[in-house]
């Protein structure tokens, strides 16, 4: 499954980046983050015990995760007016990401410590909620930049 995750990640780092030129990096990041959230809720949560569903989930997950890594720089540059501030904002963004990883990994591990389906489902729900929160903040930031305008490449 790791091979599939990485193979789809190669495609996922190119296609959304290419589309971001036309539709905007924030729009693509919000779309990818929202897709990832939906995939967790629709595929992983109800069908995670089936091998075929996990292959489908890992494929989409690999595509979306690689997309977020590829779009991060472009997304941060959208809100940076002066290029001299880009490094500061990039570092600040990943500082927040690092705290999220530092906290969410032990929490997820605590959920699956019991090794039952119920606790595993709780871990999946926790991850889906974190993904939903990230999507919310991408949309909130986009709203802060352009307001209610929909057809704006941001």
TORMI-125945 format. One record per residue: residue in one letter; residue number from 1; y, z, x of N, C-alpha, C, O in turn. Coordinates in nm, 2 decimals, m for minus. Example, Ala and Ser with C-alpha at 12.3 -4.5 7.8 and 13.67 -1.06 7.14 Angstrom:
<nodes>
NODE   residu   num      nc2      nc3      nc1     cac2     cac3     cac1      cc2      cc3      cc1      oc2      oc3      oc1
NODE        a     1    m0.57     0.78     1.32    m0.45     0.78     1.23    m0.33     0.78     1.32    m0.33     0.85     1.42
NODE        s     2    m0.22     0.71     1.28    m0.11     0.71     1.37     0.00     0.79     1.29     0.11     0.80     1.34
</nodes>
This chain:
<nodes>
NODE   residu   num      nc2      nc3      nc1     cac2     cac3     cac1      cc2      cc3      cc1      oc2      oc3      oc1
NODE        x     1    m0.12     0.00     0.08     0.00     0.00     0.00     0.13     0.00     0.09     0.23    m0.05     0.05
NODE        x     2     0.12     0.06     0.20     0.23     0.06     0.29     0.27    m0.08     0.34     0.38    m0.12     0.35
NODE        x     3     0.17    m0.16     0.36     0.19    m0.30     0.40     0.26    m0.38     0.29     0.35    m0.45     0.31
NODE        x     4     0.22    m0.36     0.16     0.29    m0.42     0.05     0.43    m0.37     0.04     0.52    m0.45     0.01
NODE        x     5     0.45    m0.24     0.05     0.58    m0.18     0.04     0.68    m0.25     0.15     0.79    m0.28     0.12
NODE        x     6     0.63    m0.26     0.27     0.71    m0.32     0.38     0.73    m0.47     0.36     0.84    m0.52     0.39
NODE        x     7     0.63    m0.54     0.31     0.64    m0.68     0.30     0.74    m0.72     0.19     0.82    m0.81     0.21
NODE        x     8     0.74    m0.64     0.08     0.84    m0.67    m0.03     0.97    m0.62     0.02     1.08    m0.66    m0.03
NODE        x     9     0.97    m0.52     0.11     1.10    m0.47     0.16     1.18    m0.58     0.24     1.30    m0.58     0.24
NODE        x    10     1.10    m0.67     0.31     1.16    m0.78     0.38     1.24    m0.87     0.28     1.36    m0.90     0.30
NODE        x    11     1.17    m0.90     0.17     1.24    m0.98     0.07     1.35    m0.91     0.00     1.46    m0.96    m0.02
NODE        x    12     1.33    m0.78    m0.02     1.43    m0.70    m0.09     1.56    m0.67     0.00     1.66    m0.64    m0.06
NODE        x    13     1.55    m0.69     0.12     1.67    m0.68     0.20     1.75    m0.81     0.21     1.87    m0.80     0.25
NODE        x    14     1.69    m0.92     0.17     1.77    m1.04     0.18     1.82    m1.09     0.04     1.94    m1.12     0.03
NODE        x    15     1.74    m1.09    m0.06     1.78    m1.14    m0.19     1.90    m1.07    m0.25     2.00    m1.13    m0.28
NODE        x    16     1.90    m0.93    m0.27     2.02    m0.87    m0.32     2.14    m0.88    m0.23     2.25    m0.88    m0.28
NODE        x    17     2.12    m0.88    m0.10     2.23    m0.90    m0.01     2.30    m1.03    m0.03     2.42    m1.04    m0.03
NODE        x    18     2.22    m1.13    m0.05     2.27    m1.27    m0.08     2.35    m1.27    m0.21     2.46    m1.32    m0.22
NODE        x    19     2.29    m1.21    m0.31     2.35    m1.20    m0.45     2.48    m1.12    m0.45     2.57    m1.14    m0.53
NODE        x    20     2.48    m1.02    m0.35     2.60    m0.93    m0.35     2.73    m1.01    m0.31     2.84    m0.97    m0.34
NODE        x    21     2.71    m1.12    m0.24     2.82    m1.21    m0.20     2.89    m1.26    m0.33     3.01    m1.28    m0.33
NODE        x    22     2.81    m1.30    m0.43     2.86    m1.35    m0.55     2.90    m1.25    m0.65     3.00    m1.26    m0.72
NODE        x    23     2.82    m1.14    m0.67     2.84    m1.05    m0.78     2.90    m0.91    m0.73     2.93    m0.83    m0.82
NODE        x    24     2.90    m0.89    m0.60     2.96    m0.77    m0.55     2.85    m0.67    m0.51     2.75    m0.66    m0.58
NODE        x    25     2.88    m0.60    m0.41     2.78    m0.50    m0.35     2.76    m0.38    m0.44     2.64    m0.34    m0.46
NODE        x    26     2.86    m0.33    m0.50     2.85    m0.22    m0.60     2.77    m0.26    m0.72     2.68    m0.18    m0.76
NODE        x    27     2.79    m0.38    m0.77     2.72    m0.42    m0.88     2.57    m0.43    m0.85     2.48    m0.39    m0.93
NODE        x    28     2.54    m0.49    m0.73     2.40    m0.51    m0.69     2.33    m0.37    m0.67     2.22    m0.35    m0.70
NODE        x    29     2.41    m0.28    m0.60     2.35    m0.15    m0.57     2.32    m0.07    m0.70     2.22    m0.01    m0.71
NODE        x    30     2.41    m0.08    m0.80     2.39    m0.01    m0.93     2.27    m0.07    m1.00     2.19     0.00    m1.06
NODE        x    31     2.26    m0.21    m0.99     2.15    m0.28    m1.05     2.01    m0.24    m0.99     1.92    m0.21    m1.06
NODE        x    32     2.01    m0.24    m0.86     1.89    m0.20    m0.78     1.85    m0.05    m0.81     1.73    m0.02    m0.83
NODE        x    33     1.95     0.03    m0.81     1.93     0.18    m0.83     1.88     0.20    m0.97     1.79     0.28    m1.00
NODE        x    34     1.94     0.13    m1.07     1.89     0.14    m1.21     1.75     0.09    m1.23     1.67     0.14    m1.30
NODE        x    35     1.72    m0.02    m1.16     1.59    m0.08    m1.17     1.49     0.02    m1.11     1.38     0.04    m1.17
NODE        x    36     1.52     0.08    m1.00     1.43     0.17    m0.94     1.40     0.29    m1.03     1.29     0.34    m1.05
NODE        x    37     1.51     0.34    m1.10     1.49     0.45    m1.19     1.40     0.41    m1.31     1.31     0.49    m1.35
NODE        x    38     1.43     0.29    m1.36     1.34     0.25    m1.47     1.20     0.23    m1.43     1.11     0.26    m1.51
NODE        x    39     1.17     0.18    m1.31     1.04     0.16    m1.27     0.96     0.29    m1.25     0.85     0.30    m1.28
NODE        x    40     1.04     0.39    m1.20     0.97     0.52    m1.19     0.94     0.58    m1.33     0.82     0.63    m1.35
NODE        x    41     1.03     0.57    m1.42     1.00     0.62    m1.56     0.90     0.53    m1.63     0.82     0.59    m1.71
NODE        x    42     0.90     0.40    m1.62     0.82     0.31    m1.70     0.68     0.29    m1.64     0.58     0.27    m1.71
NODE        x    43     0.67     0.28    m1.50     0.54     0.25    m1.44     0.48     0.37    m1.38     0.36     0.40    m1.41
NODE        x    44     0.55     0.44    m1.29     0.49     0.54    m1.21     0.45     0.67    m1.29     0.34     0.72    m1.28
NODE        x    45     0.54     0.71    m1.38     0.52     0.83    m1.46     0.40     0.81    m1.55     0.31     0.90    m1.55
NODE        x    46     0.40     0.71    m1.64     0.29     0.70    m1.73     0.16     0.65    m1.68     0.05     0.68    m1.72
NODE        x    47     0.17     0.56    m1.58     0.05     0.49    m1.53     0.02     0.52    m1.38    m0.06     0.44    m1.32
NODE        x    48     0.07     0.62    m1.32     0.05     0.65    m1.18    m0.09     0.68    m1.14    m0.12     0.67    m1.02
NODE        x    49    m0.17     0.71    m1.23    m0.31     0.74    m1.20    m0.40     0.62    m1.19    m0.52     0.62    m1.14
NODE        x    50    m0.34     0.50    m1.22    m0.42     0.37    m1.21    m0.38     0.30    m1.09    m0.26     0.28    m1.06
NODE        x    51    m0.48     0.25    m1.02    m0.46     0.18    m0.89    m0.37     0.05    m0.91    m0.28     0.03    m0.83
NODE        x    52    m0.40    m0.02    m1.01    m0.33    m0.15    m1.03    m0.18    m0.12    m1.06    m0.09    m0.19    m1.01
NODE        x    53    m0.15    m0.02    m1.13    m0.01     0.02    m1.16     0.06     0.07    m1.04     0.18     0.04    m1.02
NODE        x    54    m0.01     0.14    m0.95     0.05     0.18    m0.83     0.08     0.06    m0.74     0.19     0.06    m0.67
NODE        x    55     0.00    m0.04    m0.74     0.03    m0.16    m0.66     0.16    m0.23    m0.71     0.25    m0.27    m0.64
NODE        x    56     0.17    m0.24    m0.84     0.29    m0.29    m0.91     0.41    m0.21    m0.87     0.52    m0.26    m0.83
NODE        x    57     0.40    m0.08    m0.89     0.51     0.02    m0.86     0.55     0.01    m0.71     0.67     0.00    m0.68
NODE        x    58     0.46     0.01    m0.62     0.49     0.00    m0.48     0.56    m0.13    m0.44     0.65    m0.13    m0.36
NODE        x    59     0.52    m0.24    m0.51     0.59    m0.37    m0.48     0.73    m0.36    m0.52     0.82    m0.40    m0.44
NODE        x    60     0.76    m0.31    m0.64     0.90    m0.31    m0.69     0.98    m0.20    m0.61     1.09    m0.22    m0.58
NODE        x    61     0.91    m0.09    m0.58     0.98     0.02    m0.51     1.02    m0.03    m0.37     1.13     0.00    m0.32
NODE        x    62     0.93    m0.10    m0.30     0.96    m0.15    m0.17     1.08    m0.25    m0.17     1.16    m0.24    m0.08
NODE        x    63     1.08    m0.33    m0.27     1.19    m0.43    m0.29     1.32    m0.35    m0.31     1.42    m0.38    m0.24
NODE        x    64     1.32    m0.26    m0.40     1.44    m0.18    m0.43     1.49    m0.09    m0.32     1.61    m0.09    m0.29
NODE        x    65     1.40    m0.02    m0.25     1.44     0.06    m0.14     1.50    m0.01    m0.03     1.60     0.03     0.03
NODE        x    66     1.44    m0.12     0.01     1.50    m0.20     0.12     1.63    m0.26     0.08     1.72    m0.27     0.16
NODE        x    67     1.65    m0.29    m0.05     1.78    m0.34    m0.10     1.89    m0.23    m0.08     2.00    m0.27    m0.04
NODE        x    68     1.85    m0.11    m0.11     1.95     0.00    m0.10     1.99     0.01     0.05     2.11     0.04     0.08
NODE        x    69     1.90     0.01     0.14     1.93     0.02     0.28     2.02    m0.10     0.32     2.12    m0.08     0.40
NODE        x    70     1.99    m0.22     0.28     2.06    m0.34     0.32     2.20    m0.34     0.26     2.30    m0.39     0.32
NODE        x    71     2.22    m0.29     0.14     2.35    m0.30     0.07     2.44    m0.18     0.10     2.56    m0.18     0.06
NODE        x    72     2.39    m0.08     0.17     2.47     0.04     0.19     2.60     0.01     0.27     2.71     0.05     0.23
NODE        x    73     2.59    m0.06     0.38     2.71    m0.10     0.46     2.81    m0.18     0.38     2.93    m0.15     0.38
NODE        x    74     2.76    m0.28     0.30     2.85    m0.36     0.22     2.92    m0.28     0.11     3.03    m0.30     0.08
NODE        x    75     2.84    m0.19     0.05     2.90    m0.11    m0.05     3.01    m0.02     0.00     3.11     0.00    m0.07
NODE        x    76     2.98     0.04     0.11     3.09     0.13     0.17     3.21     0.05     0.21     3.32     0.10     0.20
NODE        x    77     3.19    m0.07     0.26     3.30    m0.15     0.30     3.39    m0.19     0.18     3.51    m0.22     0.19
NODE        x    78     3.33    m0.20     0.06     3.40    m0.23    m0.06     3.51    m0.13    m0.09     3.62    m0.16    m0.15
NODE        x    79     3.49     0.00    m0.05     3.58     0.11    m0.08     3.67     0.14     0.04     3.75     0.23     0.03
NODE        x    80     3.65     0.07     0.15     3.72     0.10     0.27     3.83    m0.01     0.29     3.80    m0.12     0.31
NODE        x    81     3.95     0.03     0.29     4.06    m0.06     0.30     4.09    m0.09     0.45     4.10    m0.21     0.49
NODE        x    82     4.09     0.01     0.54     4.11    m0.01     0.68     3.97    m0.01     0.75     3.89     0.08     0.73
NODE        x    83     3.95    m0.11     0.83     3.82    m0.11     0.91     3.81     0.00     1.00     3.69     0.04     1.04
NODE        x    84     3.91     0.06     1.04     3.90     0.18     1.13     3.84     0.30     1.06     3.79     0.39     1.13
NODE        x    85     3.85     0.30     0.93     3.79     0.41     0.85     3.64     0.39     0.82     3.58     0.48     0.76
NODE        x    86     3.59     0.27     0.84     3.45     0.24     0.80     3.35     0.33     0.86     3.26     0.38     0.79
NODE        x    87     3.36     0.36     0.99     3.26     0.45     1.05     3.26     0.59     1.00     3.16     0.65     0.98
NODE        x    88     3.38     0.64     0.97     3.39     0.77     0.91     3.33     0.78     0.77     3.25     0.87     0.74
NODE        x    89     3.35     0.68     0.69     3.29     0.67     0.55     3.14     0.65     0.56     3.07     0.71     0.48
NODE        x    90     3.10     0.57     0.65     2.95     0.54     0.66     2.88     0.67     0.71     2.78     0.71     0.65
NODE        x    91     2.94     0.74     0.80     2.88     0.87     0.85     2.89     0.97     0.74     2.79     1.05     0.72
NODE        x    92     3.00     0.98     0.66     3.00     1.08     0.55     2.90     1.05     0.45     2.84     1.14     0.39
NODE        x    93     2.88     0.92     0.41     2.79     0.88     0.31     2.65     0.93     0.35     2.57     0.98     0.27
NODE        x    94     2.61     0.90     0.48     2.48     0.94     0.52     2.46     1.09     0.55     2.35     1.14     0.55
NODE        x    95     2.57     1.16     0.56     2.57     1.30     0.57     2.52     1.36     0.43     2.44     1.45     0.42
NODE        x    96     2.58     1.30     0.32     2.53     1.34     0.19     2.39     1.30     0.17     2.31     1.38     0.11
NODE        x    97     2.35     1.18     0.21     2.21     1.14     0.19     2.12     1.23     0.27     2.01     1.26     0.22
NODE        x    98     2.16     1.27     0.39     2.07     1.36     0.47     2.04     1.49     0.40     1.93     1.54     0.40
NODE        x    99     2.15     1.55     0.34     2.13     1.67     0.26     2.04     1.65     0.14     1.96     1.74     0.11
NODE        x   100     2.05     1.54     0.08     1.96     1.51    m0.03     1.82     1.50     0.01     1.73     1.55    m0.06
NODE        x   101     1.79     1.43     0.12     1.66     1.42     0.17     1.61     1.56     0.22     1.49     1.60     0.19
NODE        x   102     1.69     1.63     0.28     1.66     1.77     0.33     1.61     1.86     0.22     1.53     1.94     0.24
NODE        x   103     1.68     1.85     0.11     1.65     1.93    m0.01     1.54     1.88    m0.10     1.45     1.95    m0.14
NODE        x   104     1.54     1.75    m0.12     1.44     1.69    m0.22     1.30     1.69    m0.16     1.21     1.70    m0.24
NODE        x   105     1.28     1.67    m0.04     1.14     1.66     0.02     1.07     1.79     0.00     0.95     1.79    m0.05
NODE        x   106     1.12     1.91     0.04     1.05     2.03     0.01     1.03     2.06    m0.14     0.93     2.12    m0.18
NODE        x   107     1.13     2.02    m0.22     1.12     2.05    m0.36     1.00     1.96    m0.42     0.92     2.01    m0.49
NODE        x   108     0.99     1.84    m0.38     0.88     1.75    m0.42     0.75     1.81    m0.37     0.65     1.81    m0.44
NODE        x   109     0.75     1.86    m0.25     0.63     1.92    m0.19     0.58     2.04    m0.27     0.47     2.07    m0.29
NODE        x   110     0.68     2.12    m0.31     0.65     2.24    m0.39     0.59     2.20    m0.52     0.50     2.27    m0.57
NODE        x   111     0.63     2.09    m0.58     0.57     2.05    m0.71     0.43     2.01    m0.69     0.34     2.05    m0.78
NODE        x   112     0.39     1.94    m0.59     0.25     1.90    m0.58     0.16     1.99    m0.50     0.05     1.96    m0.47
NODE        x   113     0.22     2.11    m0.47     0.14     2.21    m0.39     0.01     2.25    m0.47    m0.09     2.28    m0.42
NODE        x   114     0.03     2.26    m0.61    m0.08     2.30    m0.69    m0.19     2.19    m0.70    m0.31     2.22    m0.74
NODE        x   115    m0.16     2.07    m0.67    m0.26     1.96    m0.67    m0.32     1.93    m0.81    m0.44     1.91    m0.82
NODE        x   116    m0.24     1.94    m0.91    m0.29     1.91    m1.05    m0.21     1.79    m1.10    m0.10     1.77    m1.05
NODE        x   117    m0.26     1.72    m1.20    m0.18     1.61    m1.26    m0.05     1.66    m1.32     0.05     1.58    m1.31
NODE        x   118    m0.05     1.77    m1.38     0.07     1.82    m1.44     0.18     1.84    m1.34     0.30     1.80    m1.36
NODE        x   119     0.15     1.90    m1.22     0.25     1.93    m1.12     0.29     1.80    m1.05     0.41     1.78    m1.01
NODE        x   120     0.20     1.70    m1.04     0.23     1.57    m0.98     0.33     1.50    m1.07     0.42     1.44    m1.03
NODE        x   121     0.31     1.51    m1.21     0.40     1.45    m1.30     0.54     1.51    m1.29     0.64     1.44    m1.31
NODE        x   122     0.54     1.64    m1.27     0.67     1.71    m1.25     0.74     1.65    m1.13     0.87     1.64    m1.13
NODE        x   123     0.67     1.63    m1.02     0.73     1.57    m0.90     0.79     1.43    m0.93     0.89     1.39    m0.89
NODE        x   124     0.71     1.35    m1.01     0.76     1.22    m1.04     0.88     1.22    m1.13     0.98     1.15    m1.11
NODE        x   125     0.88     1.31    m1.22     1.00     1.33    m1.31     1.12     1.38    m1.23     1.23     1.33    m1.25
NODE        x   126     1.10     1.47    m1.13     1.21     1.51    m1.04     1.27     1.39    m0.97     1.39     1.38    m0.96
NODE        x   127     1.18     1.31    m0.91     1.22     1.19    m0.83     1.30     1.09    m0.92     1.39     1.03    m0.88
NODE        x   128     1.25     1.07    m1.05     1.31     0.98    m1.14     1.45     1.04    m1.18     1.55     0.96    m1.19
NODE        x   129     1.46     1.17    m1.19     1.59     1.22    m1.23     1.69     1.21    m1.11     1.81     1.19    m1.13
NODE        x   130     1.64     1.23    m0.99     1.73     1.21    m0.87     1.78     1.06    m0.86     1.89     1.03    m0.82
NODE        x   131     1.69     0.97    m0.89     1.72     0.83    m0.89     1.82     0.80    m1.00     1.92     0.72    m0.98
NODE        x   132     1.81     0.86    m1.12     1.90     0.84    m1.23     2.04     0.90    m1.19     2.14     0.84    m1.22
NODE        x   133     2.04     1.01    m1.12     2.16     1.07    m1.07     2.24     0.98    m0.98     2.36     0.96    m0.98
NODE        x   134     2.16     0.92    m0.88     2.22     0.82    m0.79     2.28     0.70    m0.86     2.39     0.66    m0.83
NODE        x   135     2.21     0.65    m0.96     2.26     0.54    m1.04     2.39     0.58    m1.11     2.48     0.50    m1.12
NODE        x   136     2.39     0.70    m1.17     2.51     0.75    m1.24     2.63     0.75    m1.14     2.74     0.71    m1.18
NODE        x   137     2.61     0.80    m1.02     2.72     0.81    m0.93     2.76     0.67    m0.88     2.88     0.65    m0.85
NODE        x   138     2.67     0.57    m0.87     2.71     0.44    m0.83     2.80     0.38    m0.94     2.90     0.32    m0.92
NODE        x   139     2.75     0.40    m1.07     2.83     0.35    m1.18     2.97     0.42    m1.20     3.07     0.36    m1.23
NODE        x   140     2.97     0.55    m1.17     3.09     0.62    m1.18     3.19     0.58    m1.07     3.31     0.56    m1.10
NODE        x   141     3.14     0.55    m0.95     3.23     0.50    m0.84     3.28     0.36    m0.88     3.40     0.33    m0.86
NODE        x   142     3.19     0.28    m0.93     3.24     0.14    m0.98     3.34     0.15    m1.08     3.44     0.08    m1.08
NODE        x   143     3.32     0.24    m1.18     3.42     0.26    m1.28     3.56     0.31    m1.23     3.66     0.27    m1.27
NODE        x   144     3.55     0.40    m1.13     3.67     0.45    m1.06     3.75     0.34    m0.99     3.87     0.34    m0.99
NODE        x   145     3.67     0.24    m0.94     3.74     0.13    m0.87     3.80     0.03    m0.96     3.92    m0.01    m0.94
NODE        x   146     3.73    m0.02    m1.06     3.77    m0.13    m1.15     3.79    m0.09    m1.29     3.84    m0.18    m1.37
NODE        x   147     3.76     0.03    m1.33     3.77     0.06    m1.47     3.66     0.00    m1.56     3.55    m0.01    m1.52
NODE        x   148     3.70    m0.04    m1.68     3.60    m0.09    m1.77     3.57    m0.24    m1.76     3.49    m0.30    m1.84
NODE        x   149     3.63    m0.30    m1.66     3.61    m0.45    m1.65     3.46    m0.47    m1.60     3.41    m0.41    m1.51
NODE        x   150     3.40    m0.56    m1.67     3.25    m0.58    m1.65     3.23    m0.70    m1.55     3.15    m0.69    m1.46
NODE        x   151     3.30    m0.81    m1.57     3.28    m0.93    m1.49     3.37    m0.93    m1.37     3.44    m1.02    m1.34
NODE        x   152     3.36    m0.82    m1.29     3.43    m0.81    m1.16     3.33    m0.79    m1.05     3.25    m0.70    m1.06
NODE        x   153     3.35    m0.87    m0.95     3.26    m0.85    m0.83     3.31    m0.74    m0.74     3.41    m0.75    m0.67
NODE        x   154     3.24    m0.63    m0.75     3.28    m0.51    m0.67     3.17    m0.47    m0.58     3.18    m0.38    m0.51
</nodes>
